[in-house]
Structures are given as C-alpha cells and as structure tokens.
Amino acid sequence: MIFEKALSFLLSHGGVYSDDPRDPGGETVWDISRKYHSSWSGWPLVDSLLLNSESPDVLNCPQILFLVKKFYRVNIWEQYRLDQLPNPVAFALLDSICNCGPKAAKWLQVAIREQGHKIEIDGLIGPVTVSLAKECQPWRLAMGLLGSRMKFYIKKRETRKKYWAGWMIRVCELMIEVADTPLGKGDMYE
C-alpha cells in the first residue's frame, strides 16, 4: 500500500526526536511538531518516556509508532484525500505537508494549473482538485509539486542554513522514490 511506503520514507527522514531551539517547529517526534500539533495524543506518552530515560531513542517504541502512524493517516492522509490521488502524487504530498505544512496543497494546485487546468489555488483538496489531479500526468504532477518545495527551500536558504542541505537531500531522495512509485492496480496509466 502506498501509505505504508510513503510513511516509511517519512519516518526514515524525520528522526525520532528533536528539540532544537533554532527549529521553528520546536520539539518534534517523527516530524510531529508540538508547536503545531499540541493536541496529538502521543505527547503525554512522549513526556512520560522522556522523563524516565536519558535517551530520546526510548521513543522508538511500538506505542509511539502506532500513535505516529495514526496521526499521519487521520490528519494528513485522510484529511487531504491522499487515498484518492494517483500514488506518486499522494506519496509526494504526504511528505511535503509533513515537512512544509498545508502550503504543500497549494503547490499541488499550482502543478495542476501548470498542466493546463483551471483551478483555484486555495490549498483545499476537495473533489475538484482530486478530479483534476487524476486528469494530469501523475509523475509530472508530483515533480511539479516537489519543484515548488525546492523553490520554497531555496528562499529559506539564508535564514535556515543549518537545515538547508538536509532539506534538499530529502526532497531529492523523495523525487527518486516518487519516480519509482507505481500508480496502482487498475489505473489507466499502467
């Protein structure tokens, strides 16, 4: 299933735990920011585990991973209708929303527009966006979205020097993974 593949990529690049005061996201567990997602059900368990351990690696446990997976499925995969998009697009969008926030949905709409479709750039993934995404060339659409992500990082280069190289490597590796992502059974592009 594409969700599992995309989540595996995300987790391999997100890191178990970070609390860098220079990071605008602040404290994060598997890329879930306490600043932006303070109501995540995993925070009490994170606090308890960190209180009783010297190492943040204690968070690499089945209970936390279950809550992380549930968070990404409910708050991104389902909320943004990724299961309705072509697999390469869903893969690229999951990681992009996770790393850059909801603006990634607008990048998808810009990429749809670049393939000749009229669409409002509102950041809402509704029936119109899903329908138009299915009319586009899926890998080109995913790469257009990731191209916007790279442009975003380039604009942040001077103010986020510490993270910039890692961000660029992550998006380049994501491009490779997305390029190797099949559309799925029964899809008209197979």
Biotite code that builds the C-alpha atoms (Angstrom):
import biotite.structure as struc

atoms = struc.array([
    struc.Atom([0.000, 0.000, 0.000], chain_id="A", res_id=1, res_name="MET", atom_name="CA", element="C"),
    struc.Atom([1.287, 3.454, -0.899], chain_id="A", res_id=2, res_name="ILE", atom_name="CA", element="C"),
    struc.Atom([0.542, 4.899, 2.547], chain_id="A", res_id=3, res_name="PHE", atom_name="CA", element="C"),
    struc.Atom([2.964, 2.416, 4.120], chain_id="A", res_id=4, res_name="GLU", atom_name="CA", element="C"),
    struc.Atom([5.681, 3.206, 1.567], chain_id="A", res_id=5, res_name="LYS", atom_name="CA", element="C"),
    struc.Atom([5.238, 6.967, 1.983], chain_id="A", res_id=6, res_name="ALA", atom_name="CA", element="C"),
    struc.Atom([5.148, 6.710, 5.770], chain_id="A", res_id=7, res_name="LEU", atom_name="CA", element="C"),
    struc.Atom([8.292, 4.582, 5.780], chain_id="A", res_id=8, res_name="SER", atom_name="CA", element="C"),
    struc.Atom([10.101, 7.252, 3.758], chain_id="A", res_id=9, res_name="PHE", atom_name="CA", element="C"),
    struc.Atom([8.829, 10.000, 6.058], chain_id="A", res_id=10, res_name="LEU", atom_name="CA", element="C"),
    struc.Atom([9.903, 8.161, 9.215], chain_id="A", res_id=11, res_name="LEU", atom_name="CA", element="C"),
    struc.Atom([13.333, 7.365, 7.796], chain_id="A", res_id=12, res_name="SER", atom_name="CA", element="C"),
    struc.Atom([13.954, 11.091, 7.241], chain_id="A", res_id=13, res_name="HIS", atom_name="CA", element="C"),
    struc.Atom([12.120, 12.617, 10.177], chain_id="A", res_id=14, res_name="GLY", atom_name="CA", element="C"),
    struc.Atom([14.200, 11.361, 13.051], chain_id="A", res_id=15, res_name="GLY", atom_name="CA", element="C"),
    struc.Atom([12.855, 10.010, 16.294], chain_id="A", res_id=16, res_name="VAL", atom_name="CA", element="C"),
    struc.Atom([13.141, 13.132, 18.440], chain_id="A", res_id=17, res_name="TYR", atom_name="CA", element="C"),
    struc.Atom([14.379, 16.696, 18.150], chain_id="A", res_id=18, res_name="SER", atom_name="CA", element="C"),
    struc.Atom([14.145, 19.722, 20.384], chain_id="A", res_id=19, res_name="ASP", atom_name="CA", element="C"),
    struc.Atom([16.320, 22.281, 18.633], chain_id="A", res_id=20, res_name="ASP", atom_name="CA", element="C"),
    struc.Atom([15.506, 25.825, 19.853], chain_id="A", res_id=21, res_name="PRO", atom_name="CA", element="C"),
    struc.Atom([16.528, 27.201, 16.422], chain_id="A", res_id=22, res_name="ARG", atom_name="CA", element="C"),
    struc.Atom([13.970, 24.998, 14.634], chain_id="A", res_id=23, res_name="ASP", atom_name="CA", element="C"),
    struc.Atom([10.722, 26.907, 14.031], chain_id="A", res_id=24, res_name="PRO", atom_name="CA", element="C"),
    struc.Atom([8.805, 23.672, 14.649], chain_id="A", res_id=25, res_name="GLY", atom_name="CA", element="C"),
    struc.Atom([10.387, 23.284, 18.061], chain_id="A", res_id=26, res_name="GLY", atom_name="CA", element="C"),
    struc.Atom([10.089, 19.904, 19.723], chain_id="A", res_id=27, res_name="GLU", atom_name="CA", element="C"),
    struc.Atom([9.249, 17.113, 17.303], chain_id="A", res_id=28, res_name="THR", atom_name="CA", element="C"),
    struc.Atom([8.718, 13.365, 17.393], chain_id="A", res_id=29, res_name="VAL", atom_name="CA", element="C"),
    struc.Atom([8.911, 11.677, 13.975], chain_id="A", res_id=30, res_name="TRP", atom_name="CA", element="C"),
    struc.Atom([8.283, 15.127, 12.403], chain_id="A", res_id=31, res_name="ASP", atom_name="CA", element="C"),
    struc.Atom([5.182, 15.818, 14.522], chain_id="A", res_id=32, res_name="ILE", atom_name="CA", element="C"),
    struc.Atom([5.737, 19.268, 15.976], chain_id="A", res_id=33, res_name="SER", atom_name="CA", element="C"),
    struc.Atom([4.433, 20.031, 19.459], chain_id="A", res_id=34, res_name="ARG", atom_name="CA", element="C"),
    struc.Atom([4.126, 23.680, 18.411], chain_id="A", res_id=35, res_name="LYS", atom_name="CA", element="C"),
    struc.Atom([1.762, 22.908, 15.523], chain_id="A", res_id=36, res_name="TYR", atom_name="CA", element="C"),
    struc.Atom([0.154, 19.728, 16.856], chain_id="A", res_id=37, res_name="HIS", atom_name="CA", element="C"),
    struc.Atom([-0.017, 20.214, 20.621], chain_id="A", res_id=38, res_name="SER", atom_name="CA", element="C"),
    struc.Atom([-3.175, 18.105, 20.891], chain_id="A", res_id=39, res_name="SER", atom_name="CA", element="C"),
    struc.Atom([-1.533, 14.982, 19.412], chain_id="A", res_id=40, res_name="TRP", atom_name="CA", element="C"),
    struc.Atom([-2.455, 12.030, 21.616], chain_id="A", res_id=41, res_name="SER", atom_name="CA", element="C"),
    struc.Atom([1.172, 10.876, 21.796], chain_id="A", res_id=42, res_name="GLY", atom_name="CA", element="C"),
    struc.Atom([2.554, 13.847, 23.735], chain_id="A", res_id=43, res_name="TRP", atom_name="CA", element="C"),
    struc.Atom([1.667, 12.531, 27.218], chain_id="A", res_id=44, res_name="PRO", atom_name="CA", element="C"),
    struc.Atom([3.412, 9.236, 26.441], chain_id="A", res_id=45, res_name="LEU", atom_name="CA", element="C"),
    struc.Atom([6.414, 11.091, 24.986], chain_id="A", res_id=46, res_name="VAL", atom_name="CA", element="C"),
    struc.Atom([6.671, 13.200, 28.129], chain_id="A", res_id=47, res_name="ASP", atom_name="CA", element="C"),
    struc.Atom([6.437, 10.136, 30.346], chain_id="A", res_id=48, res_name="SER", atom_name="CA", element="C"),
    struc.Atom([9.050, 8.175, 28.395], chain_id="A", res_id=49, res_name="LEU", atom_name="CA", element="C"),
    struc.Atom([11.488, 11.103, 28.259], chain_id="A", res_id=50, res_name="LEU", atom_name="CA", element="C"),
    struc.Atom([11.042, 11.780, 31.968], chain_id="A", res_id=51, res_name="LEU", atom_name="CA", element="C"),
    struc.Atom([12.175, 8.245, 32.762], chain_id="A", res_id=52, res_name="ASN", atom_name="CA", element="C"),
    struc.Atom([15.040, 7.941, 30.292], chain_id="A", res_id=53, res_name="SER", atom_name="CA", element="C"),
    struc.Atom([18.335, 9.604, 29.427], chain_id="A", res_id=54, res_name="GLU", atom_name="CA", element="C"),
    struc.Atom([17.952, 8.814, 25.708], chain_id="A", res_id=55, res_name="SER", atom_name="CA", element="C"),
    struc.Atom([15.309, 10.020, 23.239], chain_id="A", res_id=56, res_name="PRO", atom_name="CA", element="C"),
    struc.Atom([15.732, 6.656, 21.463], chain_id="A", res_id=57, res_name="ASP", atom_name="CA", element="C"),
    struc.Atom([13.251, 5.362, 24.037], chain_id="A", res_id=58, res_name="VAL", atom_name="CA", element="C"),
    struc.Atom([10.618, 6.946, 21.749], chain_id="A", res_id=59, res_name="LEU", atom_name="CA", element="C"),
    struc.Atom([11.378, 4.381, 19.050], chain_id="A", res_id=60, res_name="ASN", atom_name="CA", element="C"),
    struc.Atom([8.827, 2.031, 20.553], chain_id="A", res_id=61, res_name="CYS", atom_name="CA", element="C"),
    struc.Atom([5.666, 0.308, 19.276], chain_id="A", res_id=62, res_name="PRO", atom_name="CA", element="C"),
    struc.Atom([3.263, 2.508, 21.265], chain_id="A", res_id=63, res_name="GLN", atom_name="CA", element="C"),
    struc.Atom([4.706, 5.755, 19.899], chain_id="A", res_id=64, res_name="ILE", atom_name="CA", element="C"),
    struc.Atom([4.959, 4.389, 16.357], chain_id="A", res_id=65, res_name="LEU", atom_name="CA", element="C"),
    struc.Atom([1.304, 3.305, 16.493], chain_id="A", res_id=66, res_name="PHE", atom_name="CA", element="C"),
    struc.Atom([0.243, 6.833, 17.518], chain_id="A", res_id=67, res_name="LEU", atom_name="CA", element="C"),
    struc.Atom([2.506, 8.411, 14.878], chain_id="A", res_id=68, res_name="VAL", atom_name="CA", element="C"),
    struc.Atom([1.047, 6.210, 12.139], chain_id="A", res_id=69, res_name="LYS", atom_name="CA", element="C"),
    struc.Atom([-2.492, 7.009, 13.303], chain_id="A", res_id=70, res_name="LYS", atom_name="CA", element="C"),
    struc.Atom([-1.681, 10.748, 13.321], chain_id="A", res_id=71, res_name="PHE", atom_name="CA", element="C"),
    struc.Atom([-0.395, 10.717, 9.742], chain_id="A", res_id=72, res_name="TYR", atom_name="CA", element="C"),
    struc.Atom([-3.261, 8.570, 8.473], chain_id="A", res_id=73, res_name="ARG", atom_name="CA", element="C"),
    struc.Atom([-6.021, 10.686, 10.053], chain_id="A", res_id=74, res_name="VAL", atom_name="CA", element="C"),
    struc.Atom([-4.545, 14.196, 9.988], chain_id="A", res_id=75, res_name="ASN", atom_name="CA", element="C"),
    struc.Atom([-2.878, 14.152, 6.598], chain_id="A", res_id=76, res_name="ILE", atom_name="CA", element="C"),
    struc.Atom([-3.706, 11.068, 4.503], chain_id="A", res_id=77, res_name="TRP", atom_name="CA", element="C"),
    struc.Atom([-7.460, 11.179, 5.094], chain_id="A", res_id=78, res_name="GLU", atom_name="CA", element="C"),
    struc.Atom([-7.881, 14.919, 5.663], chain_id="A", res_id=79, res_name="GLN", atom_name="CA", element="C"),
    struc.Atom([-6.143, 15.763, 2.381], chain_id="A", res_id=80, res_name="TYR", atom_name="CA", element="C"),
    struc.Atom([-7.792, 12.887, 0.459], chain_id="A", res_id=81, res_name="ARG", atom_name="CA", element="C"),
    struc.Atom([-4.438, 11.396, -0.487], chain_id="A", res_id=82, res_name="LEU", atom_name="CA", element="C"),
    struc.Atom([-6.024, 7.983, -0.982], chain_id="A", res_id=83, res_name="ASP", atom_name="CA", element="C"),
    struc.Atom([-7.970, 9.488, -3.903], chain_id="A", res_id=84, res_name="GLN", atom_name="CA", element="C"),
    struc.Atom([-4.888, 10.844, -5.693], chain_id="A", res_id=85, res_name="LEU", atom_name="CA", element="C"),
    struc.Atom([-2.537, 8.931, -8.003], chain_id="A", res_id=86, res_name="PRO", atom_name="CA", element="C"),
    struc.Atom([0.085, 7.120, -5.905], chain_id="A", res_id=87, res_name="ASN", atom_name="CA", element="C"),
    struc.Atom([3.114, 9.231, -6.929], chain_id="A", res_id=88, res_name="PRO", atom_name="CA", element="C"),
    struc.Atom([1.205, 12.413, -6.094], chain_id="A", res_id=89, res_name="VAL", atom_name="CA", element="C"),
    struc.Atom([-0.040, 11.079, -2.747], chain_id="A", res_id=90, res_name="ALA", atom_name="CA", element="C"),
    struc.Atom([3.497, 9.989, -1.804], chain_id="A", res_id=91, res_name="PHE", atom_name="CA", element="C"),
    struc.Atom([4.979, 13.409, -2.658], chain_id="A", res_id=92, res_name="ALA", atom_name="CA", element="C"),
    struc.Atom([2.188, 15.313, -0.943], chain_id="A", res_id=93, res_name="LEU", atom_name="CA", element="C"),
    struc.Atom([2.298, 13.349, 2.334], chain_id="A", res_id=94, res_name="LEU", atom_name="CA", element="C"),
    struc.Atom([5.964, 14.126, 2.911], chain_id="A", res_id=95, res_name="ASP", atom_name="CA", element="C"),
    struc.Atom([5.588, 17.704, 1.689], chain_id="A", res_id=96, res_name="SER", atom_name="CA", element="C"),
    struc.Atom([2.699, 18.510, 4.024], chain_id="A", res_id=97, res_name="ILE", atom_name="CA", element="C"),
    struc.Atom([4.559, 16.863, 6.876], chain_id="A", res_id=98, res_name="CYS", atom_name="CA", element="C"),
    struc.Atom([7.744, 18.834, 6.265], chain_id="A", res_id=99, res_name="ASN", atom_name="CA", element="C"),
    struc.Atom([6.376, 22.155, 4.976], chain_id="A", res_id=100, res_name="CYS", atom_name="CA", element="C"),
    struc.Atom([2.790, 22.354, 6.201], chain_id="A", res_id=101, res_name="GLY", atom_name="CA", element="C"),
    struc.Atom([-0.520, 22.944, 4.411], chain_id="A", res_id=102, res_name="PRO", atom_name="CA", element="C"),
    struc.Atom([1.077, 25.217, 1.798], chain_id="A", res_id=103, res_name="LYS", atom_name="CA", element="C"),
    struc.Atom([2.054, 21.992, 0.003], chain_id="A", res_id=104, res_name="ALA", atom_name="CA", element="C"),
    struc.Atom([-1.594, 21.557, -1.038], chain_id="A", res_id=105, res_name="ALA", atom_name="CA", element="C"),
    struc.Atom([-1.317, 24.874, -2.890], chain_id="A", res_id=106, res_name="LYS", atom_name="CA", element="C"),
    struc.Atom([1.835, 23.608, -4.596], chain_id="A", res_id=107, res_name="TRP", atom_name="CA", element="C"),
    struc.Atom([-0.184, 20.658, -5.887], chain_id="A", res_id=108, res_name="LEU", atom_name="CA", element="C"),
    struc.Atom([-2.799, 23.031, -7.275], chain_id="A", res_id=109, res_name="GLN", atom_name="CA", element="C"),
    struc.Atom([-0.110, 25.132, -8.954], chain_id="A", res_id=110, res_name="VAL", atom_name="CA", element="C"),
    struc.Atom([1.261, 21.962, -10.562], chain_id="A", res_id=111, res_name="ALA", atom_name="CA", element="C"),
    struc.Atom([-2.257, 21.090, -11.783], chain_id="A", res_id=112, res_name="ILE", atom_name="CA", element="C"),
    struc.Atom([-2.553, 24.572, -13.287], chain_id="A", res_id=113, res_name="ARG", atom_name="CA", element="C"),
    struc.Atom([0.839, 24.115, -14.967], chain_id="A", res_id=114, res_name="GLU", atom_name="CA", element="C"),
    struc.Atom([-0.629, 21.112, -16.793], chain_id="A", res_id=115, res_name="GLN", atom_name="CA", element="C"),
    struc.Atom([-3.250, 23.377, -18.356], chain_id="A", res_id=116, res_name="GLY", atom_name="CA", element="C"),
    struc.Atom([-6.186, 23.069, -15.960], chain_id="A", res_id=117, res_name="HIS", atom_name="CA", element="C"),
    struc.Atom([-8.099, 25.968, -14.461], chain_id="A", res_id=118, res_name="LYS", atom_name="CA", element="C"),
    struc.Atom([-8.083, 25.617, -10.687], chain_id="A", res_id=119, res_name="ILE", atom_name="CA", element="C"),
    struc.Atom([-8.352, 27.936, -7.729], chain_id="A", res_id=120, res_name="GLU", atom_name="CA", element="C"),
    struc.Atom([-5.169, 27.943, -5.627], chain_id="A", res_id=121, res_name="ILE", atom_name="CA", element="C"),
    struc.Atom([-6.856, 27.727, -2.226], chain_id="A", res_id=122, res_name="ASP", atom_name="CA", element="C"),
    struc.Atom([-4.980, 24.846, -0.583], chain_id="A", res_id=123, res_name="GLY", atom_name="CA", element="C"),
    struc.Atom([-8.146, 22.781, -0.204], chain_id="A", res_id=124, res_name="LEU", atom_name="CA", element="C"),
    struc.Atom([-8.000, 19.262, -1.564], chain_id="A", res_id=125, res_name="ILE", atom_name="CA", element="C"),
    struc.Atom([-11.641, 18.703, -2.463], chain_id="A", res_id=126, res_name="GLY", atom_name="CA", element="C"),
    struc.Atom([-13.445, 16.918, -5.294], chain_id="A", res_id=127, res_name="PRO", atom_name="CA", element="C"),
    struc.Atom([-12.330, 19.435, -7.937], chain_id="A", res_id=128, res_name="VAL", atom_name="CA", element="C"),
    struc.Atom([-8.637, 19.177, -7.056], chain_id="A", res_id=129, res_name="THR", atom_name="CA", element="C"),
    struc.Atom([-8.848, 15.370, -6.891], chain_id="A", res_id=130, res_name="VAL", atom_name="CA", element="C"),
    struc.Atom([-10.648, 15.155, -10.237], chain_id="A", res_id=131, res_name="SER", atom_name="CA", element="C"),
    struc.Atom([-8.197, 17.468, -11.996], chain_id="A", res_id=132, res_name="LEU", atom_name="CA", element="C"),
    struc.Atom([-5.207, 15.683, -10.434], chain_id="A", res_id=133, res_name="ALA", atom_name="CA", element="C"),
    struc.Atom([-6.456, 12.430, -11.964], chain_id="A", res_id=134, res_name="LYS", atom_name="CA", element="C"),
    struc.Atom([-6.543, 14.113, -15.393], chain_id="A", res_id=135, res_name="GLU", atom_name="CA", element="C"),
    struc.Atom([-2.872, 15.130, -15.121], chain_id="A", res_id=136, res_name="CYS", atom_name="CA", element="C"),
    struc.Atom([0.265, 13.159, -15.867], chain_id="A", res_id=137, res_name="GLN", atom_name="CA", element="C"),
    struc.Atom([0.874, 11.790, -12.353], chain_id="A", res_id=138, res_name="PRO", atom_name="CA", element="C"),
    struc.Atom([4.665, 11.773, -12.189], chain_id="A", res_id=139, res_name="TRP", atom_name="CA", element="C"),
    struc.Atom([4.884, 15.194, -13.812], chain_id="A", res_id=140, res_name="ARG", atom_name="CA", element="C"),
    struc.Atom([2.335, 16.453, -11.284], chain_id="A", res_id=141, res_name="LEU", atom_name="CA", element="C"),
    struc.Atom([4.315, 15.025, -8.367], chain_id="A", res_id=142, res_name="ALA", atom_name="CA", element="C"),
    struc.Atom([7.557, 16.516, -9.690], chain_id="A", res_id=143, res_name="MET", atom_name="CA", element="C"),
    struc.Atom([5.869, 19.903, -10.160], chain_id="A", res_id=144, res_name="GLY", atom_name="CA", element="C"),
    struc.Atom([4.784, 19.814, -6.520], chain_id="A", res_id=145, res_name="LEU", atom_name="CA", element="C"),
    struc.Atom([8.310, 18.859, -5.415], chain_id="A", res_id=146, res_name="LEU", atom_name="CA", element="C"),
    struc.Atom([9.784, 21.585, -7.611], chain_id="A", res_id=147, res_name="GLY", atom_name="CA", element="C"),
    struc.Atom([7.716, 24.147, -5.694], chain_id="A", res_id=148, res_name="SER", atom_name="CA", element="C"),
    struc.Atom([9.004, 22.622, -2.471], chain_id="A", res_id=149, res_name="ARG", atom_name="CA", element="C"),
    struc.Atom([12.589, 23.074, -3.646], chain_id="A", res_id=150, res_name="MET", atom_name="CA", element="C"),
    struc.Atom([11.883, 26.718, -4.543], chain_id="A", res_id=151, res_name="LYS", atom_name="CA", element="C"),
    struc.Atom([10.485, 27.210, -1.042], chain_id="A", res_id=152, res_name="PHE", atom_name="CA", element="C"),
    struc.Atom([13.682, 25.780, 0.470], chain_id="A", res_id=153, res_name="TYR", atom_name="CA", element="C"),
    struc.Atom([15.856, 27.971, -1.752], chain_id="A", res_id=154, res_name="ILE", atom_name="CA", element="C"),
    struc.Atom([14.054, 31.054, -0.407], chain_id="A", res_id=155, res_name="LYS", atom_name="CA", element="C"),
    struc.Atom([14.788, 29.851, 3.137], chain_id="A", res_id=156, res_name="LYS", atom_name="CA", element="C"),
    struc.Atom([18.464, 29.130, 2.472], chain_id="A", res_id=157, res_name="ARG", atom_name="CA", element="C"),
    struc.Atom([19.911, 32.191, 4.202], chain_id="A", res_id=158, res_name="GLU", atom_name="CA", element="C"),
    struc.Atom([17.645, 32.095, 7.247], chain_id="A", res_id=159, res_name="THR", atom_name="CA", element="C"),
    struc.Atom([17.781, 28.323, 7.786], chain_id="A", res_id=160, res_name="ARG", atom_name="CA", element="C"),
    struc.Atom([21.365, 27.448, 6.803], chain_id="A", res_id=161, res_name="LYS", atom_name="CA", element="C"),
    struc.Atom([21.610, 24.648, 9.354], chain_id="A", res_id=162, res_name="LYS", atom_name="CA", element="C"),
    struc.Atom([18.711, 22.704, 7.800], chain_id="A", res_id=163, res_name="TYR", atom_name="CA", element="C"),
    struc.Atom([19.008, 23.637, 4.146], chain_id="A", res_id=164, res_name="TRP", atom_name="CA", element="C"),
    struc.Atom([21.287, 20.850, 2.900], chain_id="A", res_id=165, res_name="ALA", atom_name="CA", element="C"),
    struc.Atom([19.260, 18.202, 4.720], chain_id="A", res_id=166, res_name="GLY", atom_name="CA", element="C"),
    struc.Atom([16.016, 19.553, 3.294], chain_id="A", res_id=167, res_name="TRP", atom_name="CA", element="C"),
    struc.Atom([17.406, 19.498, -0.237], chain_id="A", res_id=168, res_name="MET", atom_name="CA", element="C"),
    struc.Atom([18.755, 15.963, 0.145], chain_id="A", res_id=169, res_name="ILE", atom_name="CA", element="C"),
    struc.Atom([15.389, 14.821, 1.488], chain_id="A", res_id=170, res_name="ARG", atom_name="CA", element="C"),
    struc.Atom([13.432, 16.267, -1.432], chain_id="A", res_id=171, res_name="VAL", atom_name="CA", element="C"),
    struc.Atom([15.925, 14.846, -3.971], chain_id="A", res_id=172, res_name="CYS", atom_name="CA", element="C"),
    struc.Atom([15.624, 11.401, -2.399], chain_id="A", res_id=173, res_name="GLU", atom_name="CA", element="C"),
    struc.Atom([11.855, 11.798, -2.411], chain_id="A", res_id=174, res_name="LEU", atom_name="CA", element="C"),
    struc.Atom([11.946, 12.589, -6.130], chain_id="A", res_id=175, res_name="MET", atom_name="CA", element="C"),
    struc.Atom([13.770, 9.313, -6.744], chain_id="A", res_id=176, res_name="ILE", atom_name="CA", element="C"),
    struc.Atom([11.276, 7.344, -4.636], chain_id="A", res_id=177, res_name="GLU", atom_name="CA", element="C"),
    struc.Atom([8.280, 9.014, -6.262], chain_id="A", res_id=178, res_name="VAL", atom_name="CA", element="C"),
    struc.Atom([9.659, 8.313, -9.743], chain_id="A", res_id=179, res_name="ALA", atom_name="CA", element="C"),
    struc.Atom([9.742, 4.604, -8.827], chain_id="A", res_id=180, res_name="ASP", atom_name="CA", element="C"),
    struc.Atom([6.208, 4.571, -7.408], chain_id="A", res_id=181, res_name="THR", atom_name="CA", element="C"),
    struc.Atom([3.654, 2.641, -9.465], chain_id="A", res_id=182, res_name="PRO", atom_name="CA", element="C"),
    struc.Atom([0.207, 4.119, -9.879], chain_id="A", res_id=183, res_name="LEU", atom_name="CA", element="C"),
    struc.Atom([-1.696, 1.130, -8.522], chain_id="A", res_id=184, res_name="GLY", atom_name="CA", element="C"),
    struc.Atom([-3.819, -1.690, -9.861], chain_id="A", res_id=185, res_name="LYS", atom_name="CA", element="C"),
    struc.Atom([-6.475, -0.850, -12.366], chain_id="A", res_id=186, res_name="GLY", atom_name="CA", element="C"),
    struc.Atom([-5.162, 2.631, -13.021], chain_id="A", res_id=187, res_name="ASP", atom_name="CA", element="C"),
    struc.Atom([-5.472, 3.850, -16.590], chain_id="A", res_id=188, res_name="MET", atom_name="CA", element="C"),
    struc.Atom([-1.789, 4.814, -16.723], chain_id="A", res_id=189, res_name="TYR", atom_name="CA", element="C"),
    struc.Atom([-0.424, 1.309, -16.045], chain_id="A", res_id=190, res_name="GLU", atom_name="CA", element="C"),
])
